[in-house]
Amino acid sequence: MTETRPPFRDPRLPLGERVDDLLARLTADERIAMLHQFAPAVERLGVGTFRTGQEALHGVAWMGPATVFPQAVGMGATWNEDLVRRIGEAVGAETRAMRANDPRVGLNVWAPTVNLLRHPLWGRNEEGYSEDPRLTSAVAVAYTRGLRGDHPVHWRTAPVLKHWLAHNNETDRDTCSSSVRPRVLHEYDLLAFRAAVRAGAVAGVMPSYNLVNGRPNHLSPLLREQLRGWTDRSLVVCSDAGAPSNLVDSEHYYDTHEEATAAALRAGVDSFTDHGQDSSVITGRIRGALERGLIGQEDIDDAVRRLLTMRFTLGEFDPLLDPYADVKTFDTPEHRALAQEAAEQAVVLLKNDGLLPLAEGTRVAVVGLLADECKLDWYSGTLIRRTTPLDGLRTRFGAGDVSFAEGVDSVRLRTASGWVRVPESPATAGVRGADGALDPALLAGRTDLPPLTCGDEPTELAMADWGEGLFTLRAPDGNYLSVADDGYVRASADQPGGWVVQETFRLEEHGEGHLLAHVGTGRYVSVAADGLKVADDGDLFEVVVTERGEDAVAAAAAAADVVIVFAGNDPHINGRETEDRATLALPEHQTRLWRSARAANPRTALALVSSYPYAVADAQAELPALLWTAHGGQAAGTALARVLAGDVSPAGRLPQTWYAADADLPGLFDYDIIGSRQTYLYFEGTPLYPFGHGLSYTTFAYDGLTAGHDGEHITVALTVTNTGALAADEVVQLYTRALDPIVPLPSRQLAAHRRVRLAPGEGRRLDFSFPVADLGHWDVAHGRWTVGPGRYEVLAGASSTDIRQRAALDIDGEAPAPRAMLEKPLDAADYDEQRGTEIVDRTRISGDAVTAAATEDGELVYRHCDFGDGATSVSLDVAATGPGTLTLRTPDGTAAATVDVTATGGVHEYVTLRAGIRLAGIHDLHVELRGPVRLAAIAFAR
């Protein structure tokens, strides 16, 4: 007799029934084992191993060669959802194809990153799409739909959104708390996630390392209260690497790992990424939590059920029915063409006084640190093919008309033992990570090459200054000086890279020479008998410059008709995961390069190739042309050459504001975009380049704007005409604004956009529709989304400031109602304005409170408070670790009540304090906080 097929193997049954059947067959230990990132096989049931977490931000990452598309911020700069969806489809297909040859490749992809680019100094700026939540969500929807596929049952891959929530700094990222007021939470941070989840192509989210309002994101009640309420689909929550342990080890939020793991599981974390491939630590903690009664079996089952649901949708249990099981699409001509198309569409022309496009026969000097580079970042795959700007321009204009000067300093290093030299070696340096790695942070440097030595003959080294005192040294064979685990210095790296970069150095003045500090180890280069190695004490080095980079650039510039200076960043240096930038300024060495080029030849353009914006006000004032692109992947060089030559008219648009100076920036840890007037939504200064900015080689006219609404949706139409002589794309942008808002609202906010291609003279009527609700805001007084009544404007233009057409709309909306102070308590975090405060956790599980910042007294303002015919008493829910005071004042400064607070026993130990008060009618309420006091709620009574 043949054994009856178990129900979980029967595709005719409903998905939930199949999942429950498999869950019921698993033992308690087998269920617990599935909660780790690396879930083992259950051989008795024929269930295979499973790994959550395949990086796929702009191509399949870490697992060896793959098609590399532009960085995510470059995808955002295309403003083209159709293109991004096709990229997602290609990445999903290559994930499937690579998995067929390497089972280490996972189908649960950790992409995209939808954190908003609030602050341009964020080290991971390259990973996000935009500072605007609607543009971010539109691009994320497109990418996840491509990754997911369009089959109604089976998914090509299962995308997980990163990183939940309000995560925009690397400094102290696992211990800092983002203070996010309710309006910013609902109008900004949640908005980027919500649309992507509701679109139905998201399998889950990954919480971020930071805390929000004093509570670690891996314990966020918003996972339950918001995320899982947006859809009926099962959503998986995958922890970030090591974050569960952080709850105890760095954040000290719980005393024991069993308590912390239990709290994360109850909050909604399903898959624990911790201790690498060793699942025993996490599974031991879960068993311990279960034995202590901190969790129940139902908590484990709920998480396993969600994980199994994802595995079913990926076709694991229906291999013969899975439409993506036999996908072999990898590095196809179509994918190569798509990578080039994406790189071309990402280029943003910032300024052009007629220098571009380059005419045929132009002699071009291609100079700068990025001129002959095709840089990767931490979340890139290994390049199968590559083009640099120099490659592209030589191919396009001919090698004879294109000269090159990198602009690095040529140096020799001398010690008391002689000149530093790179010995000859029969071995060659390979490409880092070419064979793939589940954790590339563990890749070690090479030790099979001979270390540097000292002798009579010097080796000429290329010294590239990347700013903030960091530089790299490159040997004549093109390999970078690097330090391996044995501490020796070798010319062994094809590029700077790795979790801890081992290819960067600093010079520290010491007596009559310099110490050569190796940044990755924090030690100094010394001369040992068998070669150069790092040690606690270093030798003195003399740096002899044989050619200055700016001199070589000036010589090349003087002999050319046009100079293109390629400047920017190496994505592994000065601004990356774990490291924020210190400044918006272009590194001084690269500034000297463009100045040298311009002095020799005023027909100089600056091409910025970078993961983030720069403050280049001087270049904007002095140079005739500037452009920017993110690191554009494998086809970046060809794409830039085609744009510079005019084969493609640039139509990329900035996905974030480019500020003129560091002084324009808010504090890195200030997440209150409303109160501190951040991003284009609220910024009151003059940016260097505004959100949505980007020029073209042709011109466009806008006319015939109409706008109306039916109470639910706003419909907009306008005609856009190409009035120039070149076929080109235009990105039509619609913004809205309230003309007389009842609360502070954005000066303008993106409502819709469309990238369209128009032939010379062609006009096209474009129709748009978006919900009236998009005009609204979060009403903190009543805890709901609302659209205020009044007149609104629809603005149509080529950027957030280049507005060509306007139309007015009258919206009935909901008239604002005052706060009914005698009917329900006032949550302290529901303020309208604040000064010197931060939001903290009321309890470890849920709720918010407000406290004064450590260095100052704080103030909260609540507008339009209705005390009716009179309040005579006030109750305040407070916790305190020391003495403090709370003072309630009327708008004229009169103290209505002052309450002294003493220590309550801990930050989560609340007491209710009462005082007499006399307030009547409608007016604002001011609350002053002094000392280590947490205020959770205020209640008034007659």
Disulfide bonds with the S-S distance in Angstrom:
none
